[in-house]
Amino acid sequence: MNTIELNPTLELGKKETAQNNASFVKRFARFAETQSDKRLGWFMISLLAQSVLFLPVPAALMYYYDAPIWVLAVTVVTFFANIIAGMGGSKINALIFLAGFSTIIHIAMILFYVL
């Protein structure tokens, strides 16, 4: 038997506020689930961003700002981690996380040595 709700908008408002108060991890997981059909696109974005934007970073940092060799090692490790995650069939959560993580690492390295 179905029950009749007298105030359905009140219940809807409670659900929306509960979703807005969700943690960052839950919101990220929800976003990643919506992007699961676009997995190849995320892999290509990650691969192109890594190869075009981030692979020249260690060369510039080491040549102009006397950065140590570990800058190159970090870049190569994050590049191959993205390739292995994309080609290895990992979940979209891991793929988006690795792309964002490597972006944050490279921006931090640039800021650390340039500023």
C-alpha positions, 0 to 999 in steps of 0.5 A: 500500500502506498502512503500519501505524503502531506508535505513532500517538498519538506522531505525533498528539502531535507534530502538536498541539504543532506547532499550539500553537506556531504564530504568532499570525497563523497561529492568527488565519488558522485561526480566520478560516477557521472563521468564513467561513460567519458572515461576515454575522454578523461584519459586523453585529457590527462595524457595530453595535459601531462605530455604537453604541459608538464613534461617540459616543466623539469627541463625549464626548472632545472635549466633556469632555476637550478632545480634538483634532479628529483623534479624530473623523477617526480614528473616521469613517475606521475606521467607513467602513473597516468599512462598505466592507470588509463591503459590498465583499466582502472576506475574513473575515480583513480584516473581523475584523482591522478590527473588532479594530483599530478596537476597539483604537484606540478603547480606546487613545484613551479611555485616553489622554484619560481617564487 
